[in-house]
Amino acid sequence: MAIDSKREHQEIAQNEKRTMKEHIHPVFDRMISRPEREQRLNQRSKVLWFTGLSGSGKSTIAIGLEKKLFESGYFCQILDGDNIRSGINNNLGFTHEDRIENIRRIAEVSKLYIHSGIIAICSFISPTIAIRKMAKEIIGEEDFLEVFVNTPLALCEKRDVKGLYKKARAGEIKNFTGIDAPYEPPIDPQIEIHTENKTIQACVDQAYDAIIENIQI
């Protein structure tokens, strides 16, 4: 009986999704086009996807890059893990399923940004290759620039600005990436930044120099 009930609920949910799709009619083709917006902003919109462990320096570098791009006349927007989880994704936890949904929503928002001609700077652990692949497929491979902030776990744990590693080691935080949940480094990122023995400005400059040709018209 329990199995039949579960199957019935699944069928109802699938039927509701099919019905919803029948009543959704996107109007993207009638809106101002992406090339027109890019010409107005004098830039090519891209998604710069920063990935790395907690404490690796992703957000710090992303903020520095945003400022440097802005000062150079580019219009960009940061999407950061903590900011997103305090708003649009505040109903998600850190289970594998929630992590996938977290990144799916972020990728969809990023896609809207690039269609608006804006450069999106995304800073998320996004711990697995599969999750980042999903984001790339949603955004589009030609618009997705993967930036791997490569910082050793020991250094991230030593920094521990938010005290999260200490809590994870004490068992107060479960499914914490690098401790009791895996992090799979990118195999072939467009940009790899080794932060150990490097200043923040040097990391920002490396990122800027690596991406600038991709956003120039």
C-alpha positions as CSV (number, residue, x, y, z in Angstrom):
1,M,0.0,0.0,0.0
2,A,2.8,2.4,0.9
3,I,4.6,1.7,-2.4
4,D,1.3,2.3,-4.3
5,S,0.7,5.6,-2.5
6,K,4.2,6.8,-3.2
7,R,3.8,5.9,-6.9
8,E,0.5,7.7,-7.0
9,H,2.1,10.9,-5.5
10,Q,4.9,10.7,-8.1
11,E,2.4,10.4,-11.0
12,I,0.4,13.3,-9.7
13,A,3.6,15.5,-9.4
14,Q,4.6,14.5,-12.9
15,N,1.2,15.4,-14.3
16,E,1.3,18.7,-12.5
17,K,4.7,19.5,-14.1
18,R,3.4,18.6,-17.6
19,T,0.4,20.8,-17.1
20,M,2.5,23.7,-15.9
21,K,4.8,23.4,-18.9
22,E,1.8,23.6,-21.2
23,H,0.9,27.0,-19.7
24,I,4.4,28.6,-19.8
25,H,5.2,30.7,-22.8
26,P,8.6,32.5,-22.6
27,V,8.9,35.8,-24.4
28,F,12.7,36.0,-24.7
29,D,12.4,36.4,-28.5
30,R,10.4,39.7,-28.1
31,M,12.8,41.3,-25.6
32,I,15.9,43.5,-26.3
33,S,18.5,41.0,-27.5
34,R,21.7,40.1,-25.7
35,P,24.0,41.5,-28.5
36,E,22.1,44.9,-28.2
37,R,22.6,45.0,-24.5
38,E,26.3,44.0,-24.8
39,Q,26.8,46.8,-27.3
40,R,25.2,49.3,-25.0
41,L,27.5,48.2,-22.1
42,N,30.5,47.8,-24.4
43,Q,31.4,44.4,-23.1
44,R,30.8,40.7,-23.7
45,S,28.8,39.1,-20.9
46,K,30.3,35.9,-19.4
47,V,30.0,33.9,-16.2
48,L,33.2,33.7,-14.2
49,W,32.7,30.7,-12.0
50,F,35.0,30.7,-9.0
51,T,35.3,27.3,-7.3
52,G,37.4,26.1,-4.4
53,L,37.3,25.1,-0.7
54,S,35.8,27.2,2.0
55,G,38.5,29.6,3.0
56,S,40.4,29.3,-0.3
57,G,40.0,33.0,-1.1
58,K,37.3,32.7,-3.7
59,S,35.1,35.6,-2.5
60,T,38.0,37.8,-1.6
61,I,39.5,37.5,-5.1
62,A,36.0,37.8,-6.7
63,I,35.4,41.1,-4.8
64,G,38.8,42.4,-5.8
65,L,38.2,41.4,-9.5
66,E,34.7,43.1,-9.5
67,K,36.3,46.3,-8.3
68,K,39.1,46.2,-10.8
69,L,36.6,45.4,-13.7
70,F,34.3,48.2,-12.5
71,E,37.1,50.7,-12.4
72,S,38.0,49.6,-15.9
73,G,34.5,50.4,-17.2
74,Y,32.9,47.0,-17.0
75,F,29.5,46.3,-15.5
76,C,29.5,43.1,-13.4
77,Q,27.7,41.5,-10.5
78,I,28.9,39.1,-7.8
79,L,26.9,36.1,-6.8
80,D,28.3,34.7,-3.5
81,G,27.5,31.6,-1.6
82,D,26.6,33.2,1.7
83,N,24.6,36.0,0.1
84,I,22.6,33.6,-2.0
85,R,21.9,31.3,0.9
86,S,20.6,34.2,3.0
87,G,18.1,35.0,0.3
88,I,16.8,33.1,-2.7
89,N,18.3,29.8,-1.5
90,N,17.6,30.2,2.3
91,N,15.3,27.1,2.2
92,L,18.2,24.8,1.2
93,G,20.5,22.8,3.4
94,F,23.8,21.0,2.6
95,T,22.6,17.6,1.6
96,H,23.8,16.4,-1.8
97,E,20.3,17.1,-3.2
98,D,20.2,20.6,-1.8
99,R,23.7,21.4,-3.1
100,I,22.6,20.4,-6.6
101,E,19.5,22.6,-6.3
102,N,21.6,25.5,-4.9
103,I,23.9,25.4,-7.9
104,R,21.0,24.9,-10.4
105,R,19.2,28.0,-9.2
106,I,22.5,30.0,-9.3
107,A,23.2,28.9,-12.8
108,E,19.8,29.9,-14.0
109,V,20.2,33.4,-12.4
110,S,23.6,33.7,-13.9
111,K,22.1,32.9,-17.3
112,L,19.6,35.7,-16.9
113,Y,22.5,38.1,-16.1
114,I,24.5,37.2,-19.2
115,H,21.4,37.6,-21.3
116,S,21.2,41.1,-19.8
117,G,24.7,41.8,-21.0
118,I,26.2,41.7,-17.5
119,I,29.3,39.9,-16.4
120,A,28.4,37.5,-13.6
121,I,31.1,36.6,-11.1
122,C,30.0,33.5,-9.2
123,S,31.8,32.4,-6.0
124,F,30.7,29.0,-4.9
125,I,32.4,25.9,-3.5
126,S,30.4,23.8,-6.0
127,P,32.2,20.8,-4.8
128,T,31.8,18.1,-7.5
129,I,32.7,17.9,-11.2
130,A,29.1,16.8,-11.9
131,I,27.6,19.9,-10.2
132,R,29.9,22.3,-12.1
133,K,29.2,20.5,-15.3
134,M,25.4,21.0,-14.7
135,A,26.0,24.7,-14.2
136,K,28.1,24.9,-17.4
137,E,25.3,23.1,-19.4
138,I,22.7,25.5,-18.1
139,I,24.7,28.6,-18.7
140,G,26.3,27.4,-22.0
141,E,29.9,26.2,-22.4
142,E,30.9,29.2,-24.5
143,D,29.8,31.6,-21.7
144,F,31.2,29.6,-18.7
145,L,34.8,30.4,-17.5
146,E,35.9,28.2,-14.7
147,V,38.3,29.7,-12.2
148,F,39.8,27.2,-9.7
149,V,41.1,28.9,-6.6
150,N,43.6,26.3,-5.6
151,T,44.4,26.5,-1.9
152,P,45.6,23.5,0.1
153,L,43.1,22.3,2.7
154,A,45.7,22.8,5.5
155,L,45.9,26.5,4.6
156,C,42.2,26.9,4.4
157,E,41.8,25.3,7.7
158,K,44.5,27.4,9.2
159,R,42.8,30.6,8.0
160,D,39.3,29.4,9.1
161,V,38.0,33.0,9.2
162,K,34.4,31.9,9.9
163,G,35.4,29.2,12.4
164,L,33.7,26.6,10.2
165,Y,36.5,24.1,10.0
166,K,36.8,24.0,13.8
167,K,33.0,23.3,14.1
168,A,33.2,20.6,11.4
169,R,36.1,18.9,13.1
170,A,34.1,18.9,16.4
171,G,31.2,17.4,14.6
172,E,29.0,20.5,15.0
173,I,28.6,20.9,11.2
174,K,27.8,17.9,9.0
175,N,28.5,17.4,5.3
176,F,31.3,20.1,5.4
177,T,33.3,20.1,2.2
178,G,36.9,18.9,2.7
179,I,36.2,17.3,6.1
180,D,33.3,14.9,5.8
181,A,32.1,15.7,2.3
182,P,34.3,15.5,-0.9
183,Y,35.7,18.3,-3.0
184,E,36.6,17.3,-6.6
185,P,39.0,19.8,-8.1
186,P,38.4,20.9,-11.8
187,I,40.3,18.7,-14.3
188,D,41.0,21.5,-16.8
189,P,39.9,24.9,-15.6
190,Q,40.3,28.0,-17.8
191,I,42.1,29.7,-14.9
192,E,43.9,28.2,-11.9
193,I,45.0,30.5,-9.1
194,H,47.4,29.2,-6.5
195,T,46.9,31.5,-3.5
196,E,49.7,30.0,-1.3
197,N,52.5,32.5,-1.0
198,K,50.6,35.0,-3.2
199,T,49.1,38.4,-2.3
200,I,45.4,39.0,-2.8
201,Q,46.3,41.7,-5.4
202,A,48.5,39.3,-7.3
203,C,45.6,36.8,-7.5
204,V,43.2,39.5,-8.6
205,D,45.6,40.6,-11.3
206,Q,46.0,37.1,-12.5
207,A,42.3,36.6,-12.8
208,Y,41.9,40.0,-14.6
209,D,44.6,39.3,-17.1
210,A,43.2,35.9,-17.9
211,I,39.6,36.9,-18.5
212,I,39.9,40.4,-20.0
213,E,40.1,39.3,-23.7
214,N,36.9,37.2,-23.2
215,I,34.9,40.2,-22.2
216,Q,36.2,42.8,-24.6
217,I,34.2,43.8,-27.6
